[in-house]
Amino acid sequence: MTSAQLLLPLLTLLVAALVLPLLKPRRAAPFALAALGLAFLLWLPLTASVLHSGIVTYHLGGWPPPVGIEITADKLAVFFGGTVFLVALPAAFGAAVDLPAAVPERALPSFWTLYLLLVFSLLGLAEAGDLFNTYVFLEISSLAACALVASVHRPANLEAAFKYLLLSTVGSGCVLMAIALLYMVTGQLNLGFLARELPYQAPLYPKIVAAAGTFLLAGLGVKAALFPLHTWLPDAHASAPAPASALLSGLVVKAYVVVLVRVVWGTLGQVFLTLLPFKTLLLVLATASIFFGSILAMAQVDLKRMLAYSTVAQMGYIFLGLAAGNVTAFTGAILHIFNHALLKGTLFLAAGTIIRRTGERHLPNLIGSGHTCPTALSAFSIAALGMVGIPATCGFTSKWLLTVGALQAGSPLLAWVVLLSSLLNAAYYLPVIILGFFGHGSTGEIRFHWDRVPAGLLLPAGFLACASIVFGLWPSLPLHLAQDIAHQFFL
């Protein structure tokens, strides 16, 4: 393939997003689904080219860096891009069925515009080759995500979106300050040129580089919901429509981890890490995220808020693996980006189906919900077991790598953190499954029957649940990619 074809998936999504507001509401969903499908088909040859021939780059307008804009597709980009499509496409099918009942008809084109812009920005974050355009895609993703939360016109959604927007703006400001400081020291924004210049300039301006690292961790930590910077997430993910929640929790917070890996581990390098106790700080915050996220999830009585707090804990696993100081744990962290996206996408889509069927999201009122919607709760159960780390689910593989990596790095305490937190995961997921299938509802009768909800709501959750089992039993494709990425970026 030619390097210019690198832009085709991005351009497809961007053009479709701009056209959508001009369409009639009833045509918005089919048009958006077609655009997503086309972008995915265009992404496949790019993935094949990267896997077989290596990194693909494109210089916009023919201007080479450091002056021009560079778009780069490497294994990290195609790994995350594939994850984006694997979750975004099923979630879009679910949204096409679910949204007419939750969003005013006149707002449907706007929702799909935001949906495509969000997917566009996530792919852009994975491919951006300079800090300026990384920031541009960062802002697009944040604004689109906030607007998706507010797409349901309820006071709770508007409040959650405002809180999300406010804290996201703080995070963006921190990232922008980090970029400004790095540019002040090196005079470069292109990641490749920045990596070459920083070793010479960092010894001259160590405090400025350390300050840049602090701002970068704070900014991306807010956006990735790293404890204690997570306070926006529970309200935003719990109040958004279920398909949007699947994207926000499964993909959006991971995109900022991809940025962190590319900028810190891939560009700033060992010089940066020696000026700041970056890994130590990240380990402390990751451990706090894992335990506090799990404990807060256990305390919830709202199904979607429980899933939202679970995301805080799961992000902790990813940060822990990145900072553990071992390539095996780093591999586990990269793989968990993929696995958690599948599992959390399943959980939110299945939860949305259960809520749609029962009219309840209060956990005590969902006792016996498996009697009325067994298919949805079955998909939920498969994903929940994956979150716990049960063998034969994809969650087991990444948690196993995190545990083994921690032991290989000489940190048995971190291994215990992973194991004990899995028990905490079980403490809030298993009661939902057991009481859902074997508890008695208000009638005291157990009566299984087929779900009385549209098949379009059941199929996306079922597809992702099946995918989590397939990648649990045969994890070789994402695992090998994660290993290659870890060897590329690990310091």
Secondary structure in CASP SS format (residue, H / E / C, confidence):
PFRMAT SS
TARGET T0000
AUTHOR 0000-0000-0000
METHOD secondary structure of the structure
MODEL  1
M C 1.00
T C 1.00
S H 1.00
A H 1.00
Q H 1.00
L H 1.00
L H 1.00
L H 1.00
P H 1.00
L H 1.00
L H 1.00
T H 1.00
L H 1.00
L H 1.00
V H 1.00
A H 1.00
A H 1.00
L H 1.00
V H 1.00
L H 1.00
P H 1.00
L H 1.00
L C 1.00
K C 1.00
P H 1.00
R H 1.00
R H 1.00
A H 1.00
A H 1.00
P H 1.00
F H 1.00
A H 1.00
L H 1.00
A H 1.00
A H 1.00
L H 1.00
G H 1.00
L H 1.00
A H 1.00
F H 1.00
L H 1.00
L H 1.00
W H 1.00
L H 1.00
P H 1.00
L H 1.00
T H 1.00
A H 1.00
S H 1.00
V H 1.00
L H 1.00
H H 1.00
S H 1.00
G C 1.00
I C 1.00
V E 1.00
T E 1.00
Y E 1.00
H E 1.00
L H 1.00
G H 1.00
G H 1.00
W C 1.00
P C 1.00
P C 1.00
P C 1.00
V C 1.00
G C 1.00
I C 1.00
E E 1.00
I E 1.00
T E 1.00
A E 1.00
D C 1.00
K H 1.00
L H 1.00
A H 1.00
V H 1.00
F H 1.00
F H 1.00
G H 1.00
G H 1.00
T H 1.00
V H 1.00
F H 1.00
L H 1.00
V H 1.00
A H 1.00
L H 1.00
P H 1.00
A H 1.00
A H 1.00
F H 1.00
G H 1.00
A H 1.00
A H 1.00
V H 1.00
D H 1.00
L H 1.00
P H 1.00
A H 1.00
A H 1.00
V C 1.00
P C 1.00
E H 1.00
R H 1.00
A H 1.00
L H 1.00
P H 1.00
S H 1.00
F H 1.00
W H 1.00
T H 1.00
L H 1.00
Y H 1.00
L H 1.00
L H 1.00
L H 1.00
V H 1.00
F H 1.00
S H 1.00
L H 1.00
L H 1.00
G H 1.00
L H 1.00
A H 1.00
E H 1.00
A E 1.00
G C 1.00
D E 1.00
L H 1.00
F H 1.00
N H 1.00
T H 1.00
Y H 1.00
V H 1.00
F H 1.00
L H 1.00
E H 1.00
I H 1.00
S H 1.00
S H 1.00
L H 1.00
A H 1.00
A H 1.00
C H 1.00
A H 1.00
L H 1.00
V H 1.00
A C 1.00
S C 1.00
V C 1.00
H C 1.00
R C 1.00
P H 1.00
A H 1.00
N H 1.00
L H 1.00
E H 1.00
A H 1.00
A H 1.00
F H 1.00
K H 1.00
Y H 1.00
L H 1.00
L H 1.00
L H 1.00
S H 1.00
T H 1.00
V H 1.00
G H 1.00
S H 1.00
G H 1.00
C H 1.00
V H 1.00
L H 1.00
M H 1.00
A H 1.00
I H 1.00
A H 1.00
L H 1.00
L H 1.00
Y H 1.00
M H 1.00
V H 1.00
T H 1.00
G C 1.00
Q C 1.00
L C 1.00
N E 1.00
L H 1.00
G H 1.00
F H 1.00
L H 1.00
A H 1.00
R H 1.00
E H 1.00
L H 1.00
P H 1.00
Y H 1.00
Q H 1.00
A C 1.00
P C 1.00
L C 1.00
Y C 1.00
P H 1.00
K H 1.00
I H 1.00
V H 1.00
A H 1.00
A H 1.00
A H 1.00
G H 1.00
T H 1.00
F H 1.00
L H 1.00
L H 1.00
A H 1.00
G H 1.00
L H 1.00
G H 1.00
V H 1.00
K H 1.00
A C 1.00
A C 1.00
L C 1.00
F C 1.00
P C 1.00
L C 1.00
H C 1.00
T C 1.00
W C 1.00
L H 1.00
P H 1.00
D H 1.00
A H 1.00
H H 1.00
A H 1.00
S H 1.00
A C 1.00
P C 1.00
A H 1.00
P H 1.00
A H 1.00
S H 1.00
A H 1.00
L H 1.00
L H 1.00
S H 1.00
G H 1.00
L H 1.00
V H 1.00
V H 1.00
K H 1.00
A H 1.00
Y H 1.00
V H 1.00
V H 1.00
V H 1.00
L H 1.00
V H 1.00
R H 1.00
V H 1.00
V H 1.00
W H 1.00
G H 1.00
T H 1.00
L H 1.00
G H 1.00
Q H 1.00
V H 1.00
F H 1.00
L H 1.00
T H 1.00
L H 1.00
L C 1.00
P C 1.00
F H 1.00
K H 1.00
T H 1.00
L H 1.00
L H 1.00
L H 1.00
V H 1.00
L H 1.00
A H 1.00
T H 1.00
A H 1.00
S H 1.00
I H 1.00
F H 1.00
F H 1.00
G H 1.00
S H 1.00
I H 1.00
L H 1.00
A H 1.00
M H 1.00
A C 1.00
Q C 1.00
V C 1.00
D E 1.00
L H 1.00
K H 1.00
R H 1.00
M H 1.00
L H 1.00
A H 1.00
Y H 1.00
S H 1.00
T H 1.00
V H 1.00
A H 1.00
Q H 1.00
M H 1.00
G H 1.00
Y H 1.00
I H 1.00
F H 1.00
L H 1.00
G H 1.00
L H 1.00
A H 1.00
A C 1.00
G C 1.00
N C 1.00
V H 1.00
T H 1.00
A H 1.00
F H 1.00
T H 1.00
G H 1.00
A H 1.00
I H 1.00
L H 1.00
H H 1.00
I H 1.00
F H 1.00
N H 1.00
H H 1.00
A H 1.00
L H 1.00
L H 1.00
K H 1.00
G H 1.00
T H 1.00
L H 1.00
F H 1.00
L H 1.00
A H 1.00
A H 1.00
G H 1.00
T H 1.00
I H 1.00
I H 1.00
R H 1.00
R H 1.00
T H 1.00
G C 1.00
E C 1.00
R C 1.00
H E 1.00
L H 1.00
P H 1.00
N H 1.00
L H 1.00
I C 1.00
G C 1.00
S H 1.00
G H 1.00
H H 1.00
T H 1.00
C C 1.00
P H 1.00
T H 1.00
A H 1.00
L H 1.00
S H 1.00
A H 1.00
F H 1.00
S H 1.00
I H 1.00
A H 1.00
A H 1.00
L H 1.00
G H 1.00
M H 1.00
V H 1.00
G C 1.00
I C 1.00
P C 1.00
A C 1.00
T C 1.00
C H 1.00
G H 1.00
F H 1.00
T H 1.00
S H 1.00
K H 1.00
W H 1.00
L H 1.00
L H 1.00
T H 1.00
V H 1.00
G H 1.00
A H 1.00
L H 1.00
Q H 1.00
A C 1.00
G C 1.00
S C 1.00
P H 1.00
L H 1.00
L H 1.00
A H 1.00
W H 1.00
V H 1.00
V H 1.00
L H 1.00
L H 1.00
S H 1.00
S H 1.00
L H 1.00
L H 1.00
N H 1.00
A H 1.00
A H 1.00
Y H 1.00
Y H 1.00
L H 1.00
P H 1.00
V H 1.00
I H 1.00
I H 1.00
L H 1.00
G H 1.00
F H 1.00
F H 1.00
G C 1.00
H C 1.00
G C 1.00
S C 1.00
T C 1.00
G C 1.00
E C 1.00
I C 1.00
R C 1.00
F C 1.00
H C 1.00
W C 1.00
D C 1.00
R C 1.00
V C 1.00
P C 1.00
A H 1.00
G H 1.00
L H 1.00
L H 1.00
L H 1.00
P H 1.00
A H 1.00
G H 1.00
F H 1.00
L H 1.00
A H 1.00
C H 1.00
A H 1.00
S H 1.00
I H 1.00
V H 1.00
F H 1.00
G H 1.00
L H 1.00
W C 1.00
P C 1.00
S H 1.00
L H 1.00
P H 1.00
L H 1.00
H H 1.00
L H 1.00
A H 1.00
Q H 1.00
D H 1.00
I H 1.00
A H 1.00
H H 1.00
Q H 1.00
F H 1.00
F C 1.00
L C 1.00
END
